Amino acid sequence: MSERRALVVGLGSIGRRHRDVLTDLGLDVATLSRRDGGADLASAVGRVRPDHVVLAREAARHAADLRELAAAGFMGTVVVEKPLAVRPDELDGLMGAPFRSCAVGYQLRLHPAVRAVRAAIAGDR
């Protein structure tokens, strides 16, 4: 069985968390961040040849990063940290992207409704 590879784009707290989880799952994980100075997404995809990509950069770049992945011929799975796009029109033309799958990751633990449910059932079995 060949080794599974992942590319995590963005190394803020969420990007680092994704990197750590993927590493714990046994994937070979490469990273790309603005600290890499000049490295772009397309060249990183060509160099790493990932099966999975996590987009965890600033939200304003997510749709552009998806376009760049598609243009680079990436056909694996993509996880995009929320939001998928800042404006709906940024998603125009992405429906035909060649990705195996694309999911949006989000965390609801601080959502008021989730907090209210958690408080309401606190101590219950």
N, C-alpha and C positions, 0 to 999 in steps of 0.2 A: 504494500500500500504506500502510495506516495505521500510525502509530508504535506499537510495543509498549510497554506500561507495566508496571512492577513496583513492588510495595510491599514493603519489607524492614522487618519488625517486630522491633525490638531491635538496638541498635548496639554490642554487645560485640564482641570480636574476630571471632567467626564472622559476626555480622550485617554488620560492615564488609567482611569478605571476600566475602560474597554480593553486597553492594552493588557492590563493585569489579568482580567478575566480570560481573555483569549489565550494568554500565555499559560494560565492555570489549566485551560482545557487542552493544552498540548499543541497549540498551533505555533508555527514559526511566525513571529510578529515583527513587522517593520513599521517604522513611524515616519511621518512627514509633518513638519511644523515650520512656521515662519523662521524659526531659529536655524533652520537648515540652510538659509541663505541662497536663494536662487533656484532651489530644486522645485520643479513643478510637478503637478499631479500626473500628467501624461508620462513624463519620464520616469516617475516613481513606479507607475503601473508597469511600464516596460521593463524596468530593472527588477522589480520584486516578483512580477507575475502572480499576483495574489488570487486566491479563490474568493476571498471576502474583503470588502472595504467598509470601514466605518468612517463616516464624515462627521467630525465633531469640531469643526472650525466654527467661526462666528456665523450666525444665522444668515447674514446677508450673502454669504458665499455658497450656500447649499445648492441652490438651483444651478449656478454656474459650474460647481464641482460635478454635479450629475451630468451636465452637458459634456464636460471635459472627459469624464469617464466613458461616456457613450462614444465620443469621438475617438478615444484611444482604443476602442474595441473591447473594453472590459465586458465580460459576459457572466461574471459571477454574481454573488449576492452582495447587496448594499444595505447598510443600516445608516440612516440619517438621523442625527439628533434633531429634536424638534426645534423650530418648525421646519417643515419641508421647504417652504419658500416664504418670503416676506410678503409678496403680492401674488395673487392667483395667476396673472399673466406670465410670471416667470416660469411657469410649468408648461407653457405652450410648446408643443413639439416633443415633449418627453414621453408621451404615452407609448411611442414605438421604440423606446430604448431597449437595447439587447440584453439587459440584465436578467439573470435567472430569477431573481426576486429583489424587491426593494421594500424595506419596512422603515417606519418612523418610530424611533425610540422616545419614550417620554416617561416621566416619573410623576405619579399622582400623590405621593405620600404627603405633600403639603397642601393638596387641594382641600378647600373648606369642607366639602361634602365627605371626603374620606376621613378627615379629622373628626367630624361630627359622629360618623358611624363608629370610629375607633373609640371615641369617648363614651358613646352610648353603650357599647358592649364591653367596656373595660371591666375586667374581673369575672365576666361570664365565661362559662365553659362551652 
